[in-house]
């Protein structure tokens, strides 16, 4: 094997890994909605977690990506360790799908149909179709399908290059002697582990072995320990990813390592006891890409079947390795490890923003209740909520800006844009809740009060404000554009009520029915009510306009108010009858 063959091998490996990553990226984007649904159905059931791990890994074609996501989930508090065990085991089975795809390269025969299913026959055609889709289609789904096709073709091209590069090794006696050394189980496992740890992809390292088997005789005795080592080496990615995470996330990464290590030990010991006592006749035969895929799958299935009943014991073992300390650890709201998997990262950001929206709504409603009865415990809750919302805004803002720099499809880009525009408004709602608390505190400390007509007016506008908060929050959480259209008519009515109440209060002041000092407090209260309604309007308009691939707020508001929008007028009249002063 010359130096030029070595260069070709490195180039083939680079193309192979790039094609695998490209195909995985396309699969992930193409199945984004499915991944969102899967994320929403995370469960504490180990069996369902197992199925989840198989499906996700088979979809995105990368157990490393799945395990890194799981570490991120645990670090963010989305998953607990018990939930993660099944998913980790499932990812071990799901990753074997790649080996089966690569095994197509080993198909031999002169029959037309056999030749047709060889990747070298149809991969160029897939690449051509992918490029055509990329150039001439505007559909996001078709573009993602094109990425999958092109990625697959590149992957197979890399496979062919690697096979051609190592072909001279079949005639090298030195290489054959080296391969015999790997029949030693410990040495073979170590080599497989190190190779996969360097590449950080078990699929890629198994693919290299499959490419090598196409042109160089490799016995089962040599291949089996290497494949087992490759299964251990893939855990390095999760272990590296867990650096800087909380204890539970580190335990999850350790769990992945333990599952693989124990699985290999449990397989190796009885296998070689039988080999040394009875003997396996097939160990001297040469492997093919198909038999490598078969063994890779059989090992992971057996390992999972053996270890699955001991999930609780494995969890306890992880706790023994990473022990608890007296220091409390904060769960991360958002984990940057999820950003490469944009769909999952965006779903998590949306979930956190939904929580922020609910907290802001709760704070405003609690604050309005203080106008009737001042309660210091409620005040403390509102201030605690304000601190939490401020943290949410800071973390979400940074996270979403990083996400926006990624290559996002149209739907994901719309979601990120909506979240970025909305978090500031939710934070302002929380600020106005604090302002209302200050109004209520002033009334309480100075023993001020409003007249009976004034209190009735406040009750009406407060009810309207509660409704607009509920509609806005519900529309945002469920991304309900039709519900969002009910916000603006109610916001307009609240503005009108605000003006009317201020005018009536001026009359009461002139007639001596209310004090001047109470009048200033009343004006502050109404100003905050009006601003709260304005922020609800901002959120609703953002939902509607971003969904229409626009953000012309003033143009939209002008249209619904002045261009004869029948629905707007009808809804406004409905609210006008409901909230009268």
matplotlib code that plots the C-alpha trace (Angstrom):
import matplotlib.pyplot as plt

x = [0.0, 1.6, 1.4, -1.0, -3.3, -3.2, -4.1, -7.0, -8.1, -8.1, -10.0, -12.5, -13.0, -13.5, -16.1, -17.7, -18.2, -19.3, -21.9, -23.1, -23.5, -25.2, -27.7, -28.4, -29.0, -31.5, -33.2, -33.5, -35.0, -37.3, -38.6, -38.7, -42.4, -42.0, -39.2, -41.3, -44.1, -41.6, -40.2, -43.7, -44.3, -41.2, -42.2, -40.9, -41.6, -38.3, -40.0, -41.3, -38.0, -36.3, -38.7, -38.1, -34.3, -34.6, -36.9, -34.9, -31.5, -32.9, -34.3, -31.2, -28.7, -26.5, -26.4, -23.9, -26.4, -29.1, -26.9, -25.7, -29.4, -30.2, -27.4, -28.8, -32.3, -31.2, -29.1, -32.1, -34.5, -36.6, -35.6, -34.6, -32.0, -34.7, -36.1, -32.7, -31.8, -34.3, -33.5, -29.8, -30.4, -32.7, -30.0, -27.7, -30.1, -31.1, -27.6, -27.2, -29.4, -26.5, -24.4, -27.3, -27.4, -23.6, -23.9, -25.5, -22.0, -21.1, -23.9, -22.3, -23.8, -24.2, -28.0, -29.5, -31.7, -28.8, -26.7, -29.6, -29.7, -25.9, -25.3, -22.6, -25.4, -28.1, -26.2, -25.2, -28.8, -29.8, -27.2, -28.5, -32.1, -31.0, -29.2, -32.2, -34.5, -32.0, -31.9, -35.5, -37.7, -38.8, -40.4, -38.6, -39.5, -38.2, -35.0, -34.4, -35.1, -32.5, -30.0, -30.7, -30.2, -27.0, -25.7, -26.3, -24.5, -21.5, -21.4, -21.3, -18.7, -16.5, -17.1, -15.9, -12.9, -11.9, -12.4, -10.2, -7.5, -7.1, -7.3, -3.4, -3.5, -5.0, -1.6, 0.4, 1.7, 2.6, -1.0, -2.4, 0.0, -1.2, -4.8, -4.1, -2.9, -6.4, -7.8, -6.7, -10.0, -8.5, -6.3, -9.1, -11.5, -8.9, -8.2, -12.0, -12.5, -9.6, -10.6, -14.2, -13.1, -10.9, -13.6, -16.4, -18.8, -19.5, -21.3, -18.2, -15.8, -18.1, -18.3, -14.5, -14.4, -17.0, -15.0, -11.9, -13.7, -14.6, -11.0, -9.1, -9.7, -10.8, -11.8, -14.7, -12.1, -10.5, -13.7, -15.8, -13.5, -13.0, -16.8, -17.3, -14.6, -16.4, -19.5, -17.5, -15.7, -18.9, -19.6, -16.7, -18.9, -21.5, -18.7, -17.1, -20.5, -21.2, -18.2, -19.5, -23.0, -24.8, -24.4, -27.4, -26.2, -22.8, -24.5, -26.3, -23.1, -21.5, -24.6, -24.1, -20.5, -21.5, -24.3, -21.8, -18.9, -21.1, -22.7, -19.3, -18.1, -21.3, -21.0, -17.2, -16.9, -19.4, -18.5, -14.8, -15.5, -17.5, -14.8, -12.1, -14.1, -16.3, -15.1, -16.9, -16.2, -17.1, -14.4, -11.9, -14.2, -14.0, -16.6, -18.5, -20.3, -23.5, -22.2, -20.6, -24.1, -25.6, -23.2, -23.4, -27.2, -27.2, -24.7, -26.8, -30.0, -28.6, -26.9, -30.2, -32.2, -29.8, -29.4, -32.9, -34.4, -31.6, -32.4, -32.7, -29.4, -27.7, -29.0, -27.8, -24.4, -24.3, -25.0, -22.1, -19.7, -21.0, -21.9, -24.1, -22.6, -24.0, -23.8, -27.1, -27.0, -29.1, -30.9, -30.1, -33.2, -31.6, -28.7, -26.5, -25.8, -29.3, -28.6, -27.1, -30.4, -32.4, -35.9, -35.4, -33.7, -36.5, -39.1, -37.3, -37.1, -40.8, -41.5, -39.5, -41.2, -44.6, -43.6, -42.5, -45.9, -47.8, -45.7, -46.2, -50.0, -50.1, -48.2, -50.5, -53.6, -52.2, -51.2, -54.7, -56.1, -54.1, -56.3, -59.1, -57.0, -53.3, -51.4, -47.6, -47.3, -48.8, -46.4, -43.5, -44.7, -45.0, -41.4, -40.1, -41.9, -40.3, -36.8, -37.6, -39.0, -35.9, -33.7, -35.9, -35.6, -31.8, -31.3, -33.9, -32.5, -29.0, -30.2, -32.5, -29.9, -27.5, -30.3, -31.1, -27.6, -28.2, -29.5, -33.2, -36.2, -39.0, -41.2, -38.4, -37.2, -40.8, -40.9, -37.5, -38.6, -41.9, -40.1, -37.5, -40.2, -42.4, -40.0, -39.6, -43.3, -43.8, -41.0, -42.8, -46.0, -44.1, -42.7, -46.2, -47.3, -44.6, -45.9, -49.4, -48.0, -46.5, -49.9, -51.6, -48.9, -49.3, -53.1, -52.5, -49.8, -51.7, -55.1, -56.4, -59.6, -61.6, -65.2, -67.8, -68.4, -64.6, -64.3, -67.0, -65.2, -62.0, -63.8, -65.0, -61.7, -59.9, -62.2, -61.4, -57.7, -57.9, -59.6, -57.1, -54.3, -55.9, -56.6, -53.0, -51.3, -53.5, -53.0, -49.2, -48.9, -51.0, -49.9, -53.6, -53.8, -57.6, -57.6, -54.9, -57.3, -59.5, -56.8, -56.8, -60.6, -60.4, -57.3, -59.1, -62.0, -59.6, -58.1, -61.6, -62.6, -59.3, -60.1, -63.7, -62.7, -60.1, -62.7, -65.3, -62.7, -61.8, -65.5, -65.6, -62.5, -64.1, -67.2, -65.1, -66.1, -62.4, -59.2, -56.4, -53.9, -56.1, -56.6, -52.8, -52.8, -55.8, -54.1, -51.0, -53.1, -55.0, -51.7, -50.3, -53.6, -53.4, -49.7, -50.5, -53.2, -50.7, -48.1, -50.8, -51.6, -47.9, -47.7, -50.8, -49.8, -46.4, -48.0, -50.2, -47.6, -44.7, -46.9, -47.6, -43.9, -44.1, -43.8, -45.5, -47.3, -48.6, -49.9, -51.7, -53.3, -54.3, -55.9, -58.0, -59.1, -59.8, -60.3, -63.7, -62.5, -65.9, -64.6, -62.8, -65.9, -68.1, -65.7, -65.3, -69.1, -69.3, -66.7, -68.4, -71.6, -69.8, -67.7, -69.8, -69.2]
y = [0.0, 3.3, 6.7, 7.7, 4.8, 6.1, 9.6, 8.1, 6.2, 9.5, 11.3, 8.4, 8.5, 12.3, 12.0, 9.0, 10.9, 14.0, 12.1, 10.4, 13.7, 15.3, 12.4, 12.6, 16.3, 15.8, 13.0, 15.1, 18.1, 15.9, 14.3, 17.4, 17.2, 13.5, 14.4, 17.1, 14.5, 12.0, 14.7, 15.5, 11.8, 11.3, 8.8, 7.2, 3.8, 2.1, 0.0, 3.1, 4.8, 1.8, 2.2, 6.0, 5.4, 3.0, 5.3, 8.5, 6.9, 5.1, 8.4, 10.6, 7.8, 8.6, 7.1, 9.7, 12.5, 10.6, 10.1, 13.8, 14.8, 12.6, 14.1, 17.5, 16.5, 15.3, 18.4, 20.6, 18.6, 17.3, 13.7, 12.0, 9.2, 6.5, 7.7, 7.9, 4.3, 2.9, 5.5, 4.8, 1.1, 1.8, 4.0, 1.0, -1.0, 2.0, 2.7, -0.7, 0.5, 2.3, -0.9, -2.5, 0.3, 0.1, -3.7, -3.2, -2.5, -6.2, -7.5, -9.6, -11.1, -10.6, -10.6, -7.3, -6.9, -7.7, -5.1, -2.6, -2.7, -2.2, 1.3, 1.9, 1.5, 3.7, 6.2, 8.4, 8.5, 9.6, 12.3, 13.6, 13.6, 15.4, 18.1, 18.6, 19.0, 21.4, 23.6, 23.6, 23.1, 25.6, 23.0, 22.6, 18.9, 18.3, 20.2, 18.1, 15.0, 16.2, 16.5, 12.9, 11.6, 13.6, 12.6, 8.9, 9.2, 11.0, 8.3, 5.5, 7.3, 7.5, 3.8, 2.9, 5.1, 3.5, 0.0, 0.8, 2.4, -0.6, -3.2, -3.5, -4.7, -8.0, -9.0, -7.7, -10.4, -7.9, -6.6, -10.1, -10.9, -7.7, -8.7, -12.1, -10.2, -8.7, -12.2, -11.6, -10.4, -7.8, -6.3, -6.4, -4.7, -2.0, -1.3, -1.0, 1.3, 3.6, 3.8, 4.7, 7.1, 9.0, 9.1, 9.6, 7.5, 3.8, 3.9, 5.3, 2.9, -0.1, 1.3, 1.3, -2.3, -3.2, -1.3, -3.2, -6.5, -5.9, -6.2, -7.8, -11.2, -10.5, -13.5, -13.5, -14.1, -10.7, -8.8, -9.8, -8.2, -5.1, -4.7, -5.1, -2.4, -0.1, -0.3, 0.8, 3.6, 5.3, 6.3, 8.8, 11.4, 11.3, 11.3, 14.4, 16.1, 15.6, 17.8, 20.8, 19.4, 18.6, 15.3, 13.6, 14.4, 13.0, 9.9, 9.5, 9.6, 7.1, 4.9, 4.8, 3.7, 1.1, -0.4, -0.9, -2.1, -4.6, -5.7, -6.5, -8.3, -10.3, -11.3, -12.0, -14.3, -17.0, -16.6, -17.4, -20.0, -21.9, -21.2, -22.7, -25.7, -26.6, -24.3, -22.2, -23.4, -20.1, -18.1, -18.9, -17.8, -14.3, -11.6, -9.6, -6.3, -8.2, -10.5, -7.5, -5.8, -9.1, -9.4, -5.8, -6.1, -9.4, -8.2, -5.1, -7.0, -9.6, -7.0, -5.1, -8.2, -9.2, -5.8, -4.4, -6.2, -4.6, -1.0, -0.1, -1.8, 0.1, 3.4, 2.5, 1.7, 5.2, 6.8, 4.8, 6.1, 9.7, 10.2, 12.9, 15.8, 18.4, 21.0, 21.7, 21.9, 24.1, 22.4, 24.2, 25.7, 25.4, 23.2, 24.3, 20.6, 20.4, 23.3, 21.0, 19.2, 22.3, 20.8, 19.5, 22.7, 24.9, 22.6, 23.0, 26.8, 27.0, 24.9, 27.3, 30.3, 28.8, 28.5, 32.1, 33.2, 31.3, 32.8, 36.3, 35.8, 34.5, 37.5, 40.0, 38.3, 37.9, 41.6, 42.7, 40.7, 42.8, 45.8, 44.1, 42.5, 43.2, 40.1, 40.1, 36.4, 37.1, 40.0, 37.8, 35.3, 38.0, 39.3, 35.7, 35.2, 38.5, 37.2, 33.9, 35.7, 37.9, 34.8, 33.2, 36.3, 36.4, 32.7, 32.5, 35.6, 34.2, 30.7, 31.9, 34.1, 31.2, 29.0, 31.7, 31.4, 27.7, 26.5, 26.4, 25.4, 27.9, 26.6, 26.5, 30.0, 31.3, 29.7, 31.2, 34.7, 34.5, 33.5, 36.3, 38.9, 37.6, 37.1, 40.8, 41.3, 38.6, 40.1, 43.5, 41.9, 40.7, 44.3, 45.8, 43.2, 44.7, 48.2, 47.1, 45.7, 49.1, 50.7, 48.3, 48.8, 52.6, 52.2, 49.9, 51.9, 55.2, 53.7, 55.2, 54.0, 54.6, 55.5, 52.8, 53.8, 53.8, 50.3, 49.0, 50.4, 48.8, 45.4, 45.7, 46.5, 44.0, 41.2, 42.3, 42.3, 38.8, 37.6, 39.2, 37.6, 34.2, 34.5, 35.7, 33.1, 30.2, 31.4, 31.6, 28.2, 26.4, 28.6, 29.2, 32.0, 32.1, 32.7, 35.3, 37.4, 37.9, 39.8, 43.1, 43.8, 43.4, 45.5, 48.3, 48.0, 48.2, 51.4, 52.9, 51.8, 53.3, 56.7, 56.6, 55.7, 58.5, 61.0, 59.8, 59.9, 63.5, 64.3, 62.6, 64.6, 67.8, 66.9, 65.9, 62.3, 61.1, 62.5, 63.9, 61.5, 58.5, 60.0, 59.8, 56.1, 55.4, 56.9, 54.8, 51.7, 52.4, 53.2, 49.8, 48.1, 49.8, 48.8, 45.2, 45.1, 46.6, 43.9, 41.2, 42.9, 42.8, 39.1, 38.2, 40.3, 38.7, 35.3, 36.2, 38.2, 35.9, 33.0, 35.0, 35.5, 39.2, 41.5, 44.7, 45.4, 48.8, 47.7, 44.8, 46.8, 49.5, 46.8, 45.2, 48.5, 50.7, 48.5, 47.1, 43.8, 42.3, 39.8, 42.6, 44.8, 41.8, 40.8, 44.3, 44.8, 41.5, 42.6, 46.0, 44.4, 42.2, 44.9, 48.0, 50.8]
z = [0.0, -1.2, 0.4, -2.3, -1.3, 2.2, 1.0, -0.9, 2.3, 4.3, 1.6, 1.4, 5.1, 5.1, 2.3, 4.0, 7.3, 5.6, 3.6, 6.8, 8.6, 5.6, 5.3, 9.0, 8.8, 6.0, 7.8, 11.0, 9.2, 7.0, 10.2, 12.4, 13.2, 14.1, 16.5, 18.1, 18.7, 20.1, 22.4, 23.7, 24.6, 26.7, 29.3, 32.5, 31.0, 30.2, 27.4, 25.7, 26.2, 24.4, 21.5, 21.5, 21.3, 18.4, 16.4, 17.0, 16.2, 13.1, 11.9, 12.4, 11.8, 14.7, 18.1, 19.2, 18.4, 20.3, 23.4, 23.3, 23.2, 26.1, 28.2, 27.2, 28.2, 31.6, 32.2, 31.3, 33.5, 30.6, 31.4, 34.5, 34.7, 34.8, 31.5, 29.9, 30.4, 27.9, 25.3, 25.6, 25.1, 22.2, 20.5, 20.5, 18.4, 16.2, 15.2, 13.6, 10.7, 9.2, 9.0, 7.1, 4.6, 4.1, 3.7, 0.3, -1.1, -0.6, -2.9, -5.7, -8.9, -12.6, -12.6, -13.7, -10.6, -8.2, -10.0, -9.8, -6.0, -5.6, -4.3, -7.0, -9.6, -8.1, -5.9, -8.9, -10.0, -6.4, -6.5, -9.8, -8.5, -5.3, -7.2, -9.5, -6.4, -4.8, -8.0, -9.1, -6.0, -3.4, -1.1, 2.2, 2.4, -1.1, -0.4, 2.8, 0.7, -1.7, 1.2, 2.2, -1.4, -1.9, 1.5, 0.8, -2.6, -1.0, 1.8, -0.8, -2.8, 0.3, 1.0, -2.6, -2.2, 1.1, -0.4, -3.4, -1.2, 1.0, -1.8, -2.0, 1.7, 0.6, -0.8, 2.2, 4.4, 7.1, 7.3, 7.5, 10.4, 12.1, 11.6, 13.3, 16.4, 16.8, 17.2, 20.8, 22.3, 24.6, 21.9, 19.3, 21.7, 22.5, 18.8, 18.1, 21.0, 20.1, 16.4, 17.3, 20.1, 17.6, 14.8, 17.4, 15.3, 15.7, 12.3, 10.6, 12.3, 11.4, 7.9, 7.7, 8.7, 6.1, 3.4, 4.5, 4.3, 0.6, -0.5, 2.3, 4.0, 7.6, 9.8, 12.3, 15.0, 14.1, 13.4, 16.4, 19.1, 16.9, 16.5, 20.3, 20.9, 18.4, 20.6, 23.6, 21.7, 20.7, 24.3, 24.2, 22.5, 25.3, 28.0, 26.4, 26.0, 29.8, 30.8, 32.6, 33.1, 36.4, 38.2, 36.7, 33.2, 34.0, 35.4, 32.1, 30.1, 32.5, 32.2, 28.4, 29.0, 31.6, 29.4, 26.5, 28.7, 30.7, 27.5, 25.9, 29.0, 29.3, 25.7, 25.6, 28.6, 27.6, 24.0, 24.5, 27.2, 24.5, 21.9, 24.1, 25.2, 22.2, 19.5, 16.8, 13.3, 11.7, 13.4, 10.7, 7.9, 6.4, 7.2, 4.6, 5.0, 5.5, 8.2, 10.0, 10.0, 11.3, 14.1, 15.0, 15.3, 17.1, 19.7, 20.5, 20.6, 23.0, 25.1, 25.4, 26.2, 28.9, 30.6, 30.1, 33.2, 35.3, 34.6, 38.3, 39.2, 36.4, 37.7, 41.2, 39.7, 38.0, 41.4, 42.9, 40.2, 40.4, 44.1, 45.5, 47.4, 49.8, 47.2, 45.4, 41.6, 39.4, 36.4, 33.2, 31.5, 28.1, 27.1, 24.1, 23.4, 21.9, 19.4, 16.6, 16.7, 15.9, 16.0, 19.5, 20.7, 19.3, 20.9, 24.2, 23.8, 23.0, 26.1, 28.3, 26.7, 27.4, 31.0, 31.0, 29.5, 32.2, 35.0, 33.6, 33.3, 36.9, 38.2, 36.6, 37.8, 41.3, 41.3, 40.3, 43.2, 45.6, 44.8, 46.7, 49.5, 50.1, 51.1, 51.6, 50.8, 47.3, 46.9, 47.7, 45.1, 42.4, 43.1, 43.0, 39.6, 38.4, 39.1, 37.4, 34.3, 34.1, 34.1, 31.4, 29.2, 29.5, 28.9, 26.1, 24.3, 24.2, 23.2, 20.5, 18.9, 18.7, 17.2, 14.6, 13.3, 12.4, 9.0, 9.8, 7.7, 7.2, 10.1, 12.6, 11.5, 12.1, 15.5, 16.5, 15.2, 17.1, 20.4, 20.0, 19.5, 22.3, 25.3, 25.7, 25.9, 28.5, 30.6, 30.4, 31.6, 34.7, 35.1, 35.0, 37.6, 39.9, 39.2, 40.2, 43.4, 44.1, 43.5, 45.8, 48.5, 48.3, 48.8, 51.7, 53.5, 53.1, 53.8, 50.5, 48.8, 45.7, 45.5, 44.9, 41.2, 40.7, 42.2, 39.9, 36.9, 38.0, 38.3, 34.7, 33.2, 35.4, 34.1, 30.5, 31.3, 32.7, 29.5, 27.2, 29.2, 29.0, 25.2, 24.5, 26.6, 25.3, 21.7, 22.2, 23.9, 21.4, 18.4, 17.6, 15.1, 15.1, 18.8, 18.5, 16.2, 19.3, 21.1, 19.1, 19.4, 23.1, 23.3, 21.5, 23.9, 26.9, 25.5, 25.2, 28.7, 29.9, 28.4, 29.6, 33.1, 33.3, 32.2, 34.7, 37.4, 36.6, 37.0, 40.4, 41.5, 40.4, 42.5, 45.5, 45.4, 45.2, 46.7, 44.5, 46.0, 45.2, 41.7, 41.0, 42.2, 40.0, 37.0, 37.5, 37.8, 34.5, 32.7, 33.7, 32.6, 29.2, 28.8, 29.7, 27.0, 24.5, 25.2, 24.7, 21.3, 20.4, 21.1, 19.2, 16.1, 16.2, 16.0, 13.1, 11.1, 11.5, 10.4, 7.2, 6.7, 7.6, 10.5, 9.4, 12.7, 11.9, 8.5, 10.0, 12.7, 10.2, 8.1, 10.8, 12.4, 9.3, 6.2, 7.1, 8.7, 9.5, 12.1, 14.0, 14.1, 15.2, 17.9, 19.2, 19.4, 21.3, 23.9, 24.1, 25.2, 27.7, 29.4, 30.0, 32.5]

ax = plt.figure().add_subplot(projection="3d")
ax.plot(x, y, z, "-o")
ax.set_aspect("equal")
plt.show()
